[in-house]
Every structure is written in structure tokens, then in C-alpha cells.
Amino acid sequence: MIRINDIYMPLGYTDEMLAERSAKAIGVKRSDISELHLAKRSVDARKKNDIHFTVSVELKVRNEAAILKKYPPNKVCPANEQAYSVPHLSPRAHRPVVIGFGPAGMFAALCLAQSGLAPIVLERGSDVDTRTAAVDNFRKNGILSAHTNVQFGEGGAGTFSDGKLTTGIRDPRIRHIFRELVRFGAPEEILYSAKPHIGTDILRNVVKALRGEIKALGGDVIFDAKMTVILRKDDKVTGAVYEKDGRETELMTDNIILAIGHSARDTFGYLREQDIAMERKIFAMGVRIEHLQEDVNRSLYGNFAGLPALPPAEYKYAVHLPDGRSLYTFCMCPGGYIMAAASEPETVVTNGMSLHARDAVNANSALLVNVTPEDLNGDDPLAGAALQRSIEKAAFISGGSDYSAPVTLAGDLLGSRLSDHFGKVKPSYLPGVRFARIDELFPGFIAETLRDGLPLLARKADFFAEPEAVITAPETRSSSPVRIIRGPELCSLSLRGLYPCGEGAGHAGGIVSAAVDGIKCAEAVIGNG
Ligand SMILES: Cc1cc2nc3c(=O)[nH]c(=O)nc-3n(C[C@H](O)[C@H](O)[C@H](O)COP(=O)(O)OP(=O)(O)OC[C@H]3O[C@@H](n4cnc5c(N)ncnc54)[C@H](O)[C@@H]3O)c2cc1C
């Protein structure tokens, strides 16, 4: 098979047109191609008068060797995808334990199960169906479950998300992860889309199917089971204790993959008490901004906006201020909703999600400012989490103490005013919102960066100049404020057999990199016979 890169295709092209252009690109007849599939497709909207798709294809064709010789490798190259495989092992005296069933824990457990090591997964939240009911109850009635919510439960923090699979890392395991996701029910298009996403409606079934395979291979996934103690002898793991239905159960194990995400502050507190080596890391905080998706489409697609061939437009921007701070957009959700993402009582946290169709009226995105270890007082490794919590609590009060989120209009943030009604953009956050001075929730440098950065963003994209855009606060959980330090074999520096993993441990950011880290930790456990 060979791959042809970067074929220009008009909007609304058909499969046959693609086959014809592919044949033309390598100087063969259409009938010489026996098989063809999409390898990558992106929207090129750089020129507003010529928006089109850029497509790469993989195909079987006569005389592949001759064609490869004829064209430069950046245009035509061999299509060699390497299959990922794990060694098959005999069961060990003690089964490995995976704590947390988010993307990192899921892919760690799947990999361990496929190798024959029958992992036991402990997840403090509930299975995805029970969890969906709890999340709906919070959004409709403002009743938060502190144990099952948008952060905790089957699928982890990614379940009620946009399911964006974009990542800044490069790793051969990514292709394998995408193929597995498709096997478990994700749409095939994630295999070729330049900006792949699944959507929360499909993700919920994907995580269930993935759990089904772990169980079919001899693993166990125990929900509503919070790990409370790591058992150790000297500097080596010997087991774990978990609490379920008020009862404590002990498991013997030599290997624990600790994939707890960034919101398990009680578990981080326990790890600090146990002298597990941790350090502060850079994280980010800010707000969510909502615009009308049609305004974003018009800005980015010009006259092509609204054509059915084009997906809802996405964006990603950063602006840099003279004081060295930056304001950047993050986790943009086209046609989505702002989610109530709190996991602790009397706090308000925002994040973004969308359904696969991305067909809601608003586009939303986080507007974030980095917080460095130097911005924090004292030397507590969990100082960042303490700052996050204090902002979340202040937001709860500011929102009216009923889990409504504080909101302001973009124009009001810049003019230090406070409106009492919405304009063209209506907020999507549930259970409710309340007008408030959101700049007062944050340390001065974040409020100032938001105020100074927004007009600079408007120079990059005109919808950021919209005074009626709605800003909902606070977005505090976009990244982990702490790193659990690990050595070259991925074990904790303090405890052999403990593998800090994924986003919460500070070794990933986002669904895909967390899943990659999960597989890496599983490989380390497999190698640690
Ligand atoms: C609403 C929302 C939208 C998002 N959208 C995107 C997106 O579109 N794309 C993207 O790449 N990223 C997105 N993210 C971020 C993404 O979800 C995370 O980066 C990712 O889930 C991190 O994976 P993880 O496995 O490391 O941790 P998590 O997904 O946080 O999973 C950790 C799990 O560990 C469990 N746990 C914690 N402590 C214990 C304990 N003591 N015992 C047992 N279990 C425990 C938790 O309940 C949780 O289920 C979004 C996040 C949110 C909240």
C-alpha cells in the first residue's frame, strides 16, 4: 500500500472524485487502484475565498514500487502502519491493581488484561449509567454527588467532554488507541480527521464496551470503590485498601498504577502524608467564554459559513502581554455546552462538552492564564490545589450558593460594569447562572491578563470583540497543579511498585496523552515480572 499526501479536494467532493484525483496525482488510471481509504482530512480555511479539504489517502495500486520511485517521499510514501502488540504472560501470584478508570486507567487496564495479567481496577465513582443520572441530577436540580460527578466515575474526567482527541505529543501508541476506540464504538472518522473528536453521547458507550473487554479477559472493574490506603513493606508496594459501601477491603499486589486524575484532592493529601515525592507544576486557570457558533463560523469560514460540507468551525489562539503573561484559548467545544464540573461540595467549576453532532447554538472555550510555582506561597506541593479550591468556593458564594455559576458579559469585564440581562448569547451552564464580578474571584494577575488579553484576541478573531459574549467562571481544573515524581522506570521515586500515571500525576494533559501514559505504565508493569 502507498500513501498520497495533501490532495486538494473541493467542499462536497464525492468518493469517486477522490479516487479520480488520487489516480491523477500518481499518473495512473482509476481502474489501476484496487483499494482506497482516507488517511487524513483537514479543512483548509486559510484563504476565505478558497476553503477546501486537504486529504491524504492510502491505496493499493499496480506497480507501487515504480510509483514510489517516481515521486518525492513527502508527496507519495509507503503506507506502513505498525501494529501494536503486548506480550502474552502467565498469571502472576498477585494481580496488578489500577486505581482510577479515566483514559489513563482504562488503557492501562486494557493493556494489562490483553497481556493476561487480569488487573483489578478500583474506581471511586459509579458506572457510566449511574453516573449519567447523577450528572443529570446535578445539572437539573443542583444536587451534587461528591462521589460520582463530571470528574469521578467510569471513563474519568473525559466522559462528559467534547471527546477531542487532539494532542501535542507524538507517540506510536496513539494510532493503536484510536483503533481500539473505533473497535469499541467510536466513529471511524477519528482515524483520518485532522481534528478528531467523539462527543459525550458516543463516549459513554465506548467506555462501557472497553470495560466489557477488560472483564472478558479476566480483569475486574470495581465501581464505588475508593482506594484509601497503599500498603507497603519498606520501600515496596504490598497491597491496597479500598472502601466500598462503608466496608474496607484489602488487596495484595506488587504493582499499583495510580491513575487518579487531578481532582482527587483527598487522595493527594493522603499521598503527601505518606511522603510520596511530589512537586508543584505549572497549571492554568481562567474562565469559559461563549459565542454564537454561527458568529464563529462566519468569522472563520467567511462566505462559506453554513455550507453542510463544513464542520462547525474550531479555533485556537494565544496572545502575549508585555508583562510576560499569556492568555490562551483551550479545549474549544464547537456547538457545545458549558458543564458544571465540580466534585466537591459548595464549589463551582466549569468545563466544556459537546455531543458528537456538535449542533448546539453556542461555541465555548476556556480562556486560560498559566499559574507557575512562583505564583504560589509557601512550599506545600499542594498549594496549587488549595488556590483552585479557594477560587471554586468563592465562585459558589458569588453564584448565589446554589451551584449557579457567576457570569459576566465580555463587554462588562472590560468596562468593569455589571449587566443584569443577556444579549444575543445565552449561557448554556446548568443548573443556572448569576451575574457577578468574576474578576474579583481571581488573583490580580489572572484578572488583569483576562482584561488585557481579550482585546488582543479580538485582533485575531472578530467574535472576541462581541460585548455580549458570555463569560462563565471559574475554569480551574484544566490541568494538574502537582506532579508525582517518578524515575526512569516510571515508578514513584518514593515507593517501588507504585506507578503514578496520567494527568493527575502530572504526566499527561488531555484524553490521548493520558491514555498513552496509561499504556506506558502498563508496559512497565508487564516488564516488572
Ligand atoms: C468536562 C470536561 C471536558 C473535557 N474535554 C476534553 C476533551 O475534549 N479532550 C481532551 O483531551 N481532554 C478533555 N478533558 C480533560 C480530560 O478529561 C483529562 O485530561 C483526562 O480525563 C485525564 O485522564 P486521567 O485518566 O489521567 O484522569 P481522569 O480522567 O481524571 O480519571 C481519574 C479517575 O480516577 C478516579 N479516582 C481518583 N481518586 C481515586 C481513588 N482514591 N480511588 C479510586 N478511584 C479514584 C476518579 O474517580 C476518576 O474517574 C475534559 C475534562 C472535563 C472535566
PDBQT file of the ligand as one rigid body, heavy atoms in Angstrom, charges set to zero:
ROOT
HETATM    1  C1  LIG A 601     -15.957  18.392  31.103  1.00  0.00    +0.000 C 
HETATM    2  C2  LIG A 601     -14.564  18.033  30.617  1.00  0.00    +0.000 A 
HETATM    3  C3  LIG A 601     -14.277  18.106  29.255  1.00  0.00    +0.000 A 
HETATM    4  C4  LIG A 601     -13.027  17.730  28.787  1.00  0.00    +0.000 A 
HETATM    5  N1  LIG A 601     -12.819  17.706  27.432  1.00  0.00    +0.000 NA
HETATM    6  C5  LIG A 601     -11.688  17.180  26.952  1.00  0.00    +0.000 A 
HETATM    7  C6  LIG A 601     -11.526  16.973  25.565  1.00  0.00    +0.000 A 
HETATM    8  O1  LIG A 601     -12.415  17.246  24.756  1.00  0.00    +0.000 OA
HETATM    9  N2  LIG A 601     -10.338  16.451  25.128  1.00  0.00    +0.000 N 
HETATM   10  C7  LIG A 601      -9.322  16.123  25.993  1.00  0.00    +0.000 A 
HETATM   11  O2  LIG A 601      -8.264  15.647  25.544  1.00  0.00    +0.000 OA
HETATM   12  N3  LIG A 601      -9.463  16.301  27.315  1.00  0.00    +0.000 NA
HETATM   13  C8  LIG A 601     -10.628  16.796  27.814  1.00  0.00    +0.000 A 
HETATM   14  N4  LIG A 601     -10.780  16.942  29.164  1.00  0.00    +0.000 N 
HETATM   15  C9  LIG A 601      -9.662  16.553  30.027  1.00  0.00    +0.000 C 
HETATM   16  C10 LIG A 601      -9.590  15.034  30.116  1.00  0.00    +0.000 C 
HETATM   17  O3  LIG A 601     -10.826  14.550  30.506  1.00  0.00    +0.000 OA
HETATM   18  C11 LIG A 601      -8.498  14.615  31.072  1.00  0.00    +0.000 C 
HETATM   19  O4  LIG A 601      -7.290  15.119  30.568  1.00  0.00    +0.000 OA
HETATM   20  C12 LIG A 601      -8.391  13.107  31.177  1.00  0.00    +0.000 C 
HETATM   21  O5  LIG A 601      -9.617  12.554  31.553  1.00  0.00    +0.000 OA
HETATM   22  C13 LIG A 601      -7.312  12.711  32.184  1.00  0.00    +0.000 C 
HETATM   23  O6  LIG A 601      -7.287  11.319  32.272  1.00  0.00    +0.000 OA
HETATM   24  P1  LIG A 601      -6.787  10.549  33.564  1.00  0.00    +0.000 P 
HETATM   25  O7  LIG A 601      -7.129   9.136  33.343  1.00  0.00    +0.000 OA
HETATM   26  O8  LIG A 601      -5.380  10.914  33.842  1.00  0.00    +0.000 OA
HETATM   27  O9  LIG A 601      -7.649  11.134  34.786  1.00  0.00    +0.000 OA
HETATM   28  P2  LIG A 601      -9.215  11.194  34.995  1.00  0.00    +0.000 P 
HETATM   29  O10 LIG A 601      -9.933  11.124  33.716  1.00  0.00    +0.000 OA
HETATM   30  O11 LIG A 601      -9.457  12.363  35.876  1.00  0.00    +0.000 OA
HETATM   31  O12 LIG A 601      -9.560   9.855  35.779  1.00  0.00    +0.000 OA
HETATM   32  C14 LIG A 601      -9.167   9.630  37.097  1.00  0.00    +0.000 C 
HETATM   33  C15 LIG A 601     -10.147   8.669  37.737  1.00  0.00    +0.000 C 
HETATM   34  O13 LIG A 601      -9.602   8.256  38.991  1.00  0.00    +0.000 OA
HETATM   35  C16 LIG A 601     -10.649   8.121  39.924  1.00  0.00    +0.000 C 
HETATM   36  N5  LIG A 601     -10.075   8.227  41.279  1.00  0.00    +0.000 N 
HETATM   37  C17 LIG A 601      -9.497   9.308  41.854  1.00  0.00    +0.000 A 
HETATM   38  N6  LIG A 601      -9.082   9.010  43.103  1.00  0.00    +0.000 NA
HETATM   39  C18 LIG A 601      -9.402   7.712  43.325  1.00  0.00    +0.000 A 
HETATM   40  C19 LIG A 601      -9.248   6.854  44.433  1.00  0.00    +0.000 A 
HETATM   41  N7  LIG A 601      -8.675   7.256  45.566  1.00  0.00    +0.000 N 
HETATM   42  N8  LIG A 601      -9.716   5.585  44.337  1.00  0.00    +0.000 NA
HETATM   43  C20 LIG A 601     -10.328   5.150  43.198  1.00  0.00    +0.000 A 
HETATM   44  N9  LIG A 601     -10.517   5.945  42.117  1.00  0.00    +0.000 NA
HETATM   45  C21 LIG A 601     -10.046   7.211  42.176  1.00  0.00    +0.000 A 
HETATM   46  C22 LIG A 601     -11.598   9.258  39.570  1.00  0.00    +0.000 C 
HETATM   47  O14 LIG A 601     -12.900   8.992  40.023  1.00  0.00    +0.000 OA
HETATM   48  C23 LIG A 601     -11.505   9.306  38.046  1.00  0.00    +0.000 C 
HETATM   49  O15 LIG A 601     -12.524   8.561  37.415  1.00  0.00    +0.000 OA
HETATM   50  C24 LIG A 601     -12.019  17.323  29.685  1.00  0.00    +0.000 A 
HETATM   51  C25 LIG A 601     -12.291  17.294  31.062  1.00  0.00    +0.000 A 
HETATM   52  C26 LIG A 601     -13.537  17.648  31.530  1.00  0.00    +0.000 A 
HETATM   53  C27 LIG A 601     -13.825  17.608  33.014  1.00  0.00    +0.000 C 
ENDROOT
TORSDOF 0
